[in-house]
Amino acid sequence: MSTITPTRDIAYALFKKYNKSESLLKHALSVEGVMRYMAKKYGEDVEKWGIIGLIHDLDYEMYPDQHCIMTEKILKENNWPEEYIRAVLSHGWGLASDVKPISLLERTIYAIDELTGLVATSALVRPSKSVMDMETRSVRKKWNDKKFAAGVDRSVIEKGAEMLGVNLDELITDCIMGMRTVAKEIGMEGPL
């Protein structure tokens, strides 16, 4: 059986088939936006990186106890390329997958997945509720407060930054900038 070349439309339709939650969709769109931003920064394939960001939590709503396992199964059943599947699985390394992020794409999605949640939560407590006027220091102020965005594993973000060879502030800034590109879609555009 031959593999397909996934398009954004294919990825979006597949994601929507398995996910109805608005918050999961916003997270997927956030990760997609940041992945596209990072691909541009690194001179990589923007479309491929975005699609992988969009589809990375494909199974999370329906199969939270089998996260990554079911994504692999679903993507294989839909004839996705192995490179895409491996990249998607690598985002859950050490948590829901044993696929270690090796390529730049894999290390990037691993680094920014959790971080998008921290940036989003930090934006929502701001008066503007927007990423458009957020700065890195706003996220850093919340970094050591383990009760704030308690579900965000900061050690994963730190490990991801280290894997990318960047400092935490640079990674946070890139994440904010990437989320700004999809601010309207994720409801974080703020007052117009």
N, CA and C atoms as a LAMMPS dump frame, in Angstrom:
ITEM: TIMESTEP
0
ITEM: NUMBER OF ATOMS
576
ITEM: BOX BOUNDS ff ff ff
-5.0000000000000000e+02 5.0000000000000000e+02
-5.0000000000000000e+02 5.0000000000000000e+02
-5.0000000000000000e+02 5.0000000000000000e+02
ITEM: ATOMS id mol type element x y z
1 1 1 N 0.841 -1.178 0
2 1 2 C 0 0 0
3 1 3 C 0.888 1.244 0
4 2 1 N 0.584 2.17 -0.87
5 2 2 C 1.425 3.365 -0.969
6 2 3 C 0.987 4.417 0.044
7 3 1 N 1.936 5.247 0.406
8 3 2 C 1.637 6.305 1.366
9 3 3 C 1.053 7.514 0.643
10 4 1 N 0.329 8.311 1.382
11 4 2 C -0.217 9.549 0.849
12 4 3 C 0.745 10.691 1.172
13 5 1 N 0.546 11.8 0.513
14 5 2 C 1.228 13.026 0.914
15 5 3 C 0.173 13.844 1.649
16 6 1 N 0.241 13.872 2.97
17 6 2 C -0.799 14.567 3.726
18 6 3 C -0.839 16.06 3.399
19 7 1 N -2.038 16.578 3.259
20 7 2 C -2.244 18.015 3.096
21 7 3 C -2.841 18.533 4.399
22 8 1 N -2.885 19.841 4.53
23 8 2 C -3.487 20.417 5.725
24 8 3 C -4.959 20.041 5.8
25 9 1 N -5.661 20.057 4.658
26 9 2 C -7.081 19.701 4.648
27 9 3 C -7.303 18.268 5.126
28 10 1 N -6.452 17.358 4.68
29 10 2 C -6.548 15.954 5.114
30 10 3 C -6.297 15.864 6.618
31 11 1 N -5.26 16.539 7.09
32 11 2 C -4.915 16.498 8.515
33 11 3 C -6.033 17.1 9.358
34 12 1 N -6.577 18.225 8.917
35 12 2 C -7.633 18.9 9.672
36 12 3 C -8.884 18.03 9.747
37 13 1 N -9.277 17.435 8.625
38 13 2 C -10.462 16.566 8.601
39 13 3 C -10.256 15.348 9.508
40 14 1 N -9.075 14.781 9.483
41 14 2 C -8.785 13.623 10.336
42 14 3 C -8.809 14.025 11.809
43 15 1 N -8.218 15.164 12.122
44 15 2 C -8.232 15.645 13.503
45 15 3 C -9.67 15.842 13.982
46 16 1 N -10.493 16.483 13.159
47 16 2 C -11.888 16.759 13.527
48 16 3 C -12.713 15.468 13.655
49 17 1 N -12.339 14.428 12.949
50 17 2 C -13.032 13.143 13.049
51 17 3 C -12.868 12.547 14.443
52 18 1 N -11.727 12.762 15.06
53 18 2 C -11.418 12.163 16.357
54 18 3 C -11.492 13.136 17.528
55 19 1 N -11.733 14.418 17.261
56 19 2 C -11.739 15.426 18.322
57 19 3 C -12.87 16.42 18.126
58 20 1 N -13.66 16.615 19.164
59 20 2 C -14.763 17.578 19.132
60 20 3 C -14.5 18.76 20.075
61 21 1 N -13.559 18.615 20.976
62 21 2 C -13.267 19.622 21.99
63 21 3 C -12.648 20.879 21.375
64 22 1 N -13.234 22.017 21.708
65 22 2 C -12.71 23.289 21.211
66 22 3 C -11.318 23.564 21.782
67 23 1 N -11.097 23.192 23.044
68 23 2 C -9.784 23.453 23.648
69 23 3 C -8.692 22.613 22.98
70 24 1 N -8.997 21.376 22.62
71 24 2 C -7.997 20.55 21.921
72 24 3 C -7.725 21.096 20.527
73 25 1 N -8.766 21.58 19.856
74 25 2 C -8.569 22.169 18.532
75 25 3 C -7.692 23.416 18.632
76 26 1 N -7.958 24.252 19.628
77 26 2 C -7.136 25.455 19.802
78 26 3 C -5.688 25.095 20.102
79 27 1 N -5.489 24.038 20.893
80 27 2 C -4.123 23.591 21.176
81 27 3 C -3.454 23.106 19.882
82 28 1 N -4.179 22.315 19.101
83 28 2 C -3.626 21.807 17.841
84 28 3 C -3.269 22.957 16.9
85 29 1 N -4.137 23.957 16.823
86 29 2 C -3.874 25.123 15.968
87 29 3 C -2.691 25.938 16.489
88 30 1 N -2.554 26.006 17.817
89 30 2 C -1.409 26.7 18.417
90 30 3 C -0.103 26.011 18.041
91 31 1 N -0.077 24.692 18.221
92 31 2 C 1.14 23.934 17.907
93 31 3 C 1.429 24.026 16.409
94 32 1 N 0.386 23.951 15.584
95 32 2 C 0.581 24.11 14.144
96 32 3 C 1.209 25.471 13.827
97 33 1 N 0.672 26.532 14.413
98 33 2 C 1.193 27.873 14.16
99 33 3 C 2.645 28.019 14.566
100 34 1 N 2.982 27.488 15.728
101 34 2 C 4.365 27.579 16.21
102 34 3 C 5.283 26.723 15.33
103 35 1 N 4.821 25.548 14.942
104 35 2 C 5.642 24.697 14.075
105 35 3 C 5.899 25.369 12.726
106 36 1 N 4.892 26.017 12.165
107 36 2 C 5.083 26.738 10.899
108 36 3 C 6.087 27.886 11.094
109 37 1 N 5.944 28.602 12.185
110 37 2 C 6.864 29.702 12.498
111 37 3 C 8.3 29.174 12.619
112 38 1 N 8.462 28.073 13.34
113 38 2 C 9.801 27.505 13.551
114 38 3 C 10.379 26.958 12.243
115 39 1 N 9.546 26.355 11.404
116 39 2 C 10.024 25.847 10.115
117 39 3 C 10.57 26.994 9.267
118 40 1 N 9.846 28.116 9.273
119 40 2 C 10.341 29.299 8.533
120 40 3 C 11.676 29.752 9.103
121 41 1 N 11.758 29.811 10.42
122 41 2 C 12.98 30.253 11.082
123 41 3 C 14.17 29.375 10.708
124 42 1 N 13.943 28.069 10.644
125 42 2 C 15.016 27.119 10.366
126 42 3 C 15.187 26.81 8.875
127 43 1 N 14.347 27.411 8.017
128 43 2 C 14.448 27.144 6.58
129 43 3 C 13.995 25.738 6.205
130 44 1 N 12.992 25.23 6.921
131 44 2 C 12.488 23.873 6.697
132 44 3 C 11.139 23.902 5.981
133 45 1 N 10.557 22.736 5.771
134 45 2 C 9.288 22.578 5.05
135 45 3 C 8.128 23.036 5.939
136 46 1 N 7.649 24.237 5.694
137 46 2 C 6.618 24.857 6.526
138 46 3 C 5.334 24.024 6.53
139 47 1 N 4.942 23.527 5.391
140 47 2 C 3.693 22.758 5.292
141 47 3 C 3.782 21.462 6.106
142 48 1 N 4.862 20.728 5.912
143 48 2 C 5.036 19.461 6.646
144 48 3 C 5.066 19.706 8.155
145 49 1 N 5.833 20.676 8.582
146 49 2 C 5.945 20.967 10.014
147 49 3 C 4.587 21.369 10.581
148 50 1 N 3.832 22.179 9.841
149 50 2 C 2.512 22.611 10.302
150 50 3 C 1.548 21.45 10.431
151 51 1 N 1.546 20.576 9.437
152 51 2 C 0.652 19.412 9.452
153 51 3 C 0.956 18.516 10.648
154 52 1 N 2.219 18.29 10.916
155 52 2 C 2.609 17.46 12.062
156 52 3 C 2.183 18.131 13.367
157 53 1 N 2.334 19.438 13.445
158 53 2 C 1.858 20.162 14.63
159 53 3 C 0.358 20.047 14.807
160 54 1 N -0.379 20.158 13.717
161 54 2 C -1.835 20.088 13.772
162 54 3 C -2.324 18.716 14.238
163 55 1 N -1.705 17.67 13.759
164 55 2 C -2.221 16.304 13.975
165 55 3 C -1.64 15.627 15.225
166 56 1 N -0.712 16.283 15.927
167 56 2 C 0.077 15.592 16.957
168 56 3 C -0.744 14.982 18.095
169 57 1 N -1.886 15.564 18.446
170 57 2 C -2.717 15.007 19.522
171 57 3 C -3.979 14.34 18.977
172 58 1 N -3.878 13.767 17.807
173 58 2 C -5.012 13.166 17.106
174 58 3 C -5.87 12.263 17.986
175 59 1 N -5.256 11.426 18.789
176 59 2 C -5.995 10.426 19.565
177 59 3 C -6.349 10.867 20.983
178 60 1 N -5.937 12.061 21.386
179 60 2 C -5.988 12.428 22.799
180 60 3 C -7.402 12.48 23.382
181 61 1 N -8.365 12.978 22.636
182 61 2 C -9.721 13.078 23.177
183 61 3 C -10.386 11.711 23.308
184 62 1 N -10.284 10.888 22.286
185 62 2 C -10.977 9.592 22.289
186 62 3 C -10.214 8.501 23.031
187 63 1 N -8.892 8.592 23.037
188 63 2 C -8.069 7.527 23.62
189 63 3 C -6.974 8.099 24.526
190 64 1 N -7.334 8.858 25.553
191 64 2 C -6.292 9.488 26.38
192 64 3 C -5.357 8.481 27.05
193 65 1 N -5.869 7.288 27.346
194 65 2 C -5.029 6.265 27.987
195 65 3 C -4.127 5.539 26.99
196 66 1 N -4.361 5.779 25.713
197 66 2 C -3.555 5.145 24.659
198 66 3 C -2.931 6.207 23.757
199 67 1 N -2.67 7.384 24.358
200 67 2 C -2.128 8.507 23.58
201 67 3 C -0.848 8.096 22.877
202 68 1 N -0.727 8.456 21.659
203 68 2 C 0.357 8.132 20.728
204 68 3 C 0.183 6.74 20.132
205 69 1 N -0.238 5.778 20.919
206 69 2 C -0.437 4.415 20.41
207 69 3 C -1.521 4.404 19.348
208 70 1 N -2.655 5.016 19.665
209 70 2 C -3.762 5.053 18.709
210 70 3 C -3.461 5.985 17.543
211 71 1 N -2.725 7.066 17.8
212 71 2 C -2.345 7.958 16.703
213 71 3 C -1.534 7.192 15.667
214 72 1 N -0.578 6.416 16.137
215 72 2 C 0.233 5.617 15.21
216 72 3 C -0.652 4.684 14.391
217 73 1 N -1.567 4.011 15.053
218 73 2 C -2.478 3.072 14.373
219 73 3 C -3.332 3.802 13.331
220 74 1 N -3.921 4.921 13.733
221 74 2 C -4.806 5.679 12.834
222 74 3 C -4.032 6.213 11.632
223 75 1 N -2.863 6.775 11.87
224 75 2 C -2.084 7.324 10.762
225 75 3 C -1.61 6.23 9.812
226 76 1 N -1.233 5.072 10.351
227 76 2 C -0.841 3.942 9.484
228 76 3 C -2.03 3.471 8.656
229 77 1 N -3.207 3.374 9.283
230 77 2 C -4.414 2.964 8.554
231 77 3 C -4.76 3.944 7.434
232 78 1 N -4.362 5.202 7.618
233 78 2 C -4.636 6.233 6.618
234 78 3 C -3.446 6.462 5.684
235 79 1 N -2.477 5.56 5.738
236 79 2 C -1.335 5.544 4.808
237 79 3 C -0.447 6.785 4.876
238 80 1 N -0.259 7.305 6.096
239 80 2 C 0.635 8.446 6.263
240 80 3 C 2.084 7.972 6.168
241 81 1 N 2.987 8.83 5.696
242 81 2 C 4.404 8.467 5.616
243 81 3 C 5.01 8.222 7.004
244 82 1 N 5.927 7.294 7.053
245 82 2 C 6.582 6.927 8.311
246 82 3 C 7.267 8.13 8.959
247 83 1 N 7.846 9.006 8.166
248 83 2 C 8.526 10.19 8.702
249 83 3 C 7.551 11.078 9.495
250 84 1 N 6.336 11.235 8.992
251 84 2 C 5.321 12.03 9.677
252 84 3 C 4.901 11.332 10.973
253 85 1 N 4.678 10.027 10.882
254 85 2 C 4.236 9.263 12.048
255 85 3 C 5.288 9.331 13.147
256 86 1 N 6.535 9.106 12.782
257 86 2 C 7.622 9.147 13.767
258 86 3 C 7.699 10.521 14.435
259 87 1 N 7.582 11.578 13.643
260 87 2 C 7.645 12.939 14.196
261 87 3 C 6.505 13.173 15.177
262 88 1 N 5.31 12.74 14.82
263 88 2 C 4.154 12.902 15.711
264 88 3 C 4.39 12.145 17.016
265 89 1 N 4.858 10.913 16.918
266 89 2 C 5.077 10.099 18.121
267 89 3 C 6.169 10.686 19.016
268 90 1 N 7.153 11.343 18.42
269 90 2 C 8.268 11.867 19.202
270 90 3 C 7.844 12.978 20.156
271 91 1 N 6.707 13.63 19.897
272 91 2 C 6.289 14.716 20.804
273 91 3 C 5.957 14.179 22.19
274 92 1 N 5.625 12.892 22.274
275 92 2 C 5.262 12.297 23.555
276 92 3 C 6.373 11.51 24.216
277 93 1 N 7.606 11.697 23.745
278 93 2 C 8.741 10.932 24.263
279 93 3 C 8.836 11.04 25.78
280 94 1 N 8.956 9.877 26.417
281 94 2 C 9.114 9.833 27.867
282 94 3 C 7.809 9.941 28.628
283 95 1 N 6.738 10.315 27.949
284 95 2 C 5.431 10.455 28.598
285 95 3 C 4.434 9.434 28.054
286 96 1 N 4.356 9.358 26.723
287 96 2 C 3.386 8.456 26.093
288 96 3 C 4.004 7.687 24.932
289 97 1 N 5.294 7.848 24.736
290 97 2 C 5.97 7.242 23.597
291 97 3 C 7.432 7.003 23.952
292 98 1 N 8.021 6.003 23.311
293 98 2 C 9.457 5.779 23.511
294 98 3 C 10.255 6.221 22.28
295 99 1 N 9.615 7.015 21.408
296 99 2 C 10.28 7.525 20.205
297 99 3 C 11.024 8.806 20.562
298 100 1 N 12.352 8.687 20.66
299 100 2 C 13.175 9.834 21.043
300 100 3 C 13.267 10.823 19.882
301 101 1 N 13.044 12.109 20.164
302 101 2 C 13.163 13.119 19.118
303 101 3 C 14.614 13.242 18.642
304 102 1 N 14.823 13.006 17.344
305 102 2 C 16.177 13.058 16.798
306 102 3 C 16.317 14.202 15.79
307 103 1 N 15.433 14.246 14.8
308 103 2 C 15.536 15.281 13.766
309 103 3 C 15.189 16.648 14.356
310 104 1 N 15.526 17.696 13.634
311 104 2 C 15.198 19.053 14.067
312 104 3 C 13.69 19.214 14.226
313 105 1 N 12.931 18.672 13.295
314 105 2 C 11.474 18.718 13.373
315 105 3 C 10.989 18.053 14.668
316 106 1 N 11.473 16.863 14.948
317 106 2 C 11.066 16.114 16.141
318 106 3 C 11.453 16.838 17.432
319 107 1 N 12.649 17.364 17.478
320 107 2 C 13.086 18.086 18.678
321 107 3 C 12.253 19.345 18.881
322 108 1 N 11.842 19.961 17.776
323 108 2 C 11.053 21.186 17.873
324 108 3 C 9.657 20.901 18.413
325 109 1 N 8.965 19.912 17.877
326 109 2 C 7.606 19.644 18.37
327 109 3 C 7.654 19.168 19.818
328 110 1 N 8.679 18.426 20.17
329 110 2 C 8.844 18.001 21.556
330 110 3 C 8.997 19.218 22.47
331 111 1 N 9.79 20.185 22.033
332 111 2 C 10.074 21.362 22.855
333 111 3 C 8.88 22.291 23.002
334 112 1 N 8.078 22.429 21.95
335 112 2 C 7.051 23.47 21.996
336 112 3 C 5.652 22.972 22.372
337 113 1 N 5.405 21.692 22.343
338 113 2 C 4.064 21.188 22.648
339 113 3 C 3.578 21.645 24.022
340 114 1 N 4.322 21.335 25.051
341 114 2 C 3.952 21.736 26.413
342 114 3 C 3.997 23.26 26.569
343 115 1 N 4.961 23.871 25.916
344 115 2 C 5.152 25.317 26.052
345 115 3 C 3.941 26.099 25.533
346 116 1 N 3.299 25.625 24.471
347 116 2 C 2.117 26.349 23.97
348 116 3 C 1.04 26.426 25.048
349 117 1 N 0.921 25.392 25.862
350 117 2 C -0.054 25.404 26.956
351 117 3 C 0.287 26.445 28.006
352 118 1 N 1.563 26.564 28.339
353 118 2 C 1.989 27.558 29.325
354 118 3 C 1.811 28.977 28.791
355 119 1 N 2.131 29.181 27.53
356 119 2 C 1.96 30.501 26.919
357 119 3 C 0.47 30.861 26.87
358 120 1 N -0.363 29.907 26.469
359 120 2 C -1.815 30.164 26.393
360 120 3 C -2.374 30.521 27.766
361 121 1 N -2.008 29.757 28.778
362 121 2 C -2.501 30.015 30.128
363 121 3 C -2.007 31.368 30.631
364 122 1 N -0.759 31.69 30.332
365 122 2 C -0.21 32.991 30.733
366 122 3 C -0.96 34.131 30.049
367 123 1 N -1.331 33.94 28.803
368 123 2 C -2.081 34.972 28.071
369 123 3 C -3.476 35.169 28.666
370 124 1 N -4.103 34.087 29.064
371 124 2 C -5.483 34.168 29.552
372 124 3 C -5.624 34.901 30.887
373 125 1 N -4.554 35.014 31.651
374 125 2 C -4.636 35.753 32.923
375 125 3 C -4.253 37.229 32.745
376 126 1 N -3.902 37.612 31.538
377 126 2 C -3.568 39.006 31.25
378 126 3 C -4.855 39.797 31.008
379 127 1 N -4.869 41.085 31.275
380 127 2 C -6.071 41.886 31.01
381 127 3 C -6.546 41.784 29.554
382 128 1 N -5.605 41.707 28.622
383 128 2 C -5.959 41.638 27.197
384 128 3 C -6.389 40.242 26.756
385 129 1 N -6.032 39.219 27.547
386 129 2 C -6.266 37.811 27.192
387 129 3 C -5.725 37.5 25.788
388 130 1 N -4.581 38.082 25.503
389 130 2 C -4.019 38.024 24.16
390 130 3 C -2.538 37.66 24.169
391 131 1 N -2.107 36.992 23.09
392 131 2 C -0.676 36.761 22.903
393 131 3 C -0.042 37.915 22.12
394 132 1 N -0.877 38.796 21.588
395 132 2 C -0.377 39.866 20.726
396 132 3 C 0.473 40.886 21.488
397 133 1 N 0.181 41.084 22.763
398 133 2 C 0.957 42.034 23.555
399 133 3 C 1.774 41.349 24.651
400 134 1 N 1.848 40.035 24.581
401 134 2 C 2.587 39.286 25.604
402 134 3 C 4.081 39.304 25.308
403 135 1 N 4.836 39.332 26.375
404 135 2 C 6.292 39.271 26.264
405 135 3 C 6.798 38.053 27.021
406 136 1 N 8.005 37.668 26.693
407 136 2 C 8.629 36.487 27.298
408 136 3 C 8.635 36.574 28.814
409 137 1 N 8.888 37.745 29.338
410 137 2 C 8.975 37.893 30.806
411 137 3 C 7.648 37.565 31.493
412 138 1 N 6.527 37.742 30.798
413 138 2 C 5.226 37.394 31.384
414 138 3 C 5.131 35.892 31.642
415 139 1 N 5.681 35.111 30.727
416 139 2 C 5.682 33.65 30.893
417 139 3 C 6.705 33.265 31.952
418 140 1 N 7.858 33.896 31.922
419 140 2 C 8.914 33.585 32.891
420 140 3 C 8.479 33.886 34.329
421 141 1 N 7.637 34.91 34.512
422 141 2 C 7.14 35.237 35.857
423 141 3 C 6.346 34.083 36.443
424 142 1 N 5.697 33.335 35.6
425 142 2 C 4.852 32.213 36.042
426 142 3 C 5.618 30.888 36.085
427 143 1 N 6.831 30.885 35.565
428 143 2 C 7.58 29.639 35.379
429 143 3 C 7.736 28.827 36.672
430 144 1 N 8.12 29.457 37.764
431 144 2 C 8.407 28.724 39.002
432 144 3 C 7.176 28.454 39.864
433 145 1 N 6.042 29.006 39.483
434 145 2 C 4.796 28.762 40.214
435 145 3 C 4.19 27.461 39.701
436 146 1 N 4.488 26.368 40.396
437 146 2 C 4.07 25.033 39.941
438 146 3 C 2.55 24.845 39.985
439 147 1 N 1.851 25.707 40.736
440 147 2 C 0.389 25.623 40.773
441 147 3 C -0.221 26.272 39.536
442 148 1 N 0.515 27.185 38.919
443 148 2 C 0.047 27.846 37.711
444 148 3 C 0.288 26.918 36.519
445 149 1 N -0.777 26.637 35.777
446 149 2 C -0.677 25.703 34.649
447 149 3 C -0.001 24.416 35.126
448 150 1 N -0.563 23.86 36.184
449 150 2 C 0.037 22.702 36.854
450 150 3 C 0.227 21.501 35.931
451 151 1 N -0.574 21.399 34.885
452 151 2 C -0.463 20.267 33.96
453 151 3 C 0.7 20.372 32.99
454 152 1 N 1.353 21.517 32.958
455 152 2 C 2.458 21.722 32.03
456 152 3 C 3.751 21.219 32.659
457 153 1 N 4.379 20.267 32.008
458 153 2 C 5.625 19.683 32.507
459 153 3 C 6.796 20.557 32.057
460 154 1 N 7.245 21.412 32.942
461 154 2 C 8.308 22.347 32.611
462 154 3 C 9.635 21.647 32.313
463 155 1 N 9.84 20.466 32.895
464 155 2 C 11.085 19.742 32.626
465 155 3 C 11.165 19.3 31.162
466 156 1 N 10.014 19.005 30.551
467 156 2 C 9.985 18.647 29.134
468 156 3 C 10.398 19.859 28.293
469 157 1 N 9.874 21.025 28.645
470 157 2 C 10.22 22.253 27.915
471 157 3 C 11.719 22.532 28.039
472 158 1 N 12.246 22.398 29.25
473 158 2 C 13.679 22.63 29.471
474 158 3 C 14.518 21.635 28.68
475 159 1 N 14.114 20.372 28.695
476 159 2 C 14.841 19.346 27.951
477 159 3 C 14.765 19.636 26.454
478 160 1 N 13.596 20.086 25.995
479 160 2 C 13.428 20.425 24.583
480 160 3 C 14.311 21.584 24.153
481 161 1 N 14.381 22.615 24.983
482 161 2 C 15.247 23.764 24.678
483 161 3 C 16.701 23.308 24.588
484 162 1 N 17.083 22.456 25.525
485 162 2 C 18.451 21.928 25.527
486 162 3 C 18.718 21.125 24.254
487 163 1 N 17.757 20.288 23.843
488 163 2 C 17.91 19.491 22.619
489 163 3 C 18.06 20.377 21.38
490 164 1 N 17.383 21.528 21.406
491 164 2 C 17.459 22.462 20.28
492 164 3 C 18.69 23.363 20.363
493 165 1 N 19.343 23.369 21.515
494 165 2 C 20.518 24.211 21.692
495 165 3 C 20.176 25.688 21.808
496 166 1 N 19 25.97 22.395
497 166 2 C 18.582 27.364 22.595
498 166 3 C 18.283 27.572 24.072
499 167 1 N 18.343 28.841 24.505
500 167 2 C 17.972 29.092 25.887
501 167 3 C 16.452 29.201 25.989
502 168 1 N 15.967 29.077 27.187
503 168 2 C 14.535 29.067 27.448
504 168 3 C 13.849 30.336 26.971
505 169 1 N 14.465 31.482 27.179
506 169 2 C 13.853 32.739 26.753
507 169 3 C 13.657 32.787 25.238
508 170 1 N 14.625 32.296 24.497
509 170 2 C 14.497 32.275 23.03
510 170 3 C 13.359 31.357 22.606
511 171 1 N 13.257 30.202 23.248
512 171 2 C 12.192 29.265 22.91
513 171 3 C 10.817 29.859 23.241
514 172 1 N 10.7 30.495 24.393
515 172 2 C 9.434 31.132 24.787
516 172 3 C 9.071 32.235 23.79
517 173 1 N 10.038 33.046 23.429
518 173 2 C 9.793 34.117 22.458
519 173 3 C 9.315 33.546 21.127
520 174 1 N 9.982 32.509 20.641
521 174 2 C 9.563 31.87 19.387
522 174 3 C 8.143 31.318 19.497
523 175 1 N 7.828 30.732 20.631
524 175 2 C 6.491 30.176 20.842
525 175 3 C 5.438 31.286 20.802
526 176 1 N 5.698 32.371 21.478
527 176 2 C 4.768 33.514 21.467
528 176 3 C 4.592 34.021 20.038
529 177 1 N 5.694 34.198 19.33
530 177 2 C 5.629 34.713 17.96
531 177 3 C 4.844 33.768 17.053
532 178 1 N 5.046 32.481 17.22
533 178 2 C 4.304 31.503 16.432
534 178 3 C 2.818 31.52 16.757
535 179 1 N 2.486 31.663 18.032
536 179 2 C 1.078 31.71 18.432
537 179 3 C 0.403 32.993 17.952
538 180 1 N 1.176 34.056 17.808
539 180 2 C 0.608 35.294 17.276
540 180 3 C 0.091 35.103 15.851
541 181 1 N 0.727 34.2 15.103
542 181 2 C 0.309 33.981 13.712
543 181 3 C -1.067 33.324 13.622
544 182 1 N -1.523 32.722 14.707
545 182 2 C -2.842 32.07 14.725
546 182 3 C -3.718 32.626 15.847
547 183 1 N -3.383 33.815 16.327
548 183 2 C -4.084 34.393 17.48
549 183 3 C -5.596 34.452 17.285
550 184 1 N -6.037 34.826 16.111
551 184 2 C -7.475 34.923 15.854
552 184 3 C -8.137 33.543 15.957
553 185 1 N -7.523 32.537 15.339
554 185 2 C -8.084 31.179 15.317
555 185 3 C -8.149 30.548 16.71
556 186 1 N -7.228 30.934 17.586
557 186 2 C -7.191 30.33 18.925
558 186 3 C -7.856 31.222 19.981
559 187 1 N -8.46 32.317 19.526
560 187 2 C -9.179 33.196 20.446
561 187 3 C -8.294 34.02 21.343
562 188 1 N -7.081 34.333 20.897
563 188 2 C -6.144 35.099 21.714
564 188 3 C -5.656 36.345 20.996
565 189 1 N -6.522 36.907 20.188
566 189 2 C -6.181 38.109 19.448
567 189 3 C -6.328 39.348 20.333
568 190 1 N -7.171 39.247 21.354
569 190 2 C -7.385 40.359 22.26
570 190 3 C -8.341 41.381 21.695
571 191 1 N -8.458 42.517 22.356
572 191 2 C -9.385 43.558 21.888
573 191 3 C -8.928 44.105 20.523
574 192 1 N -9.895 44.335 19.668
575 192 2 C -9.544 44.812 18.32
576 192 3 C -9.479 46.312 18.249
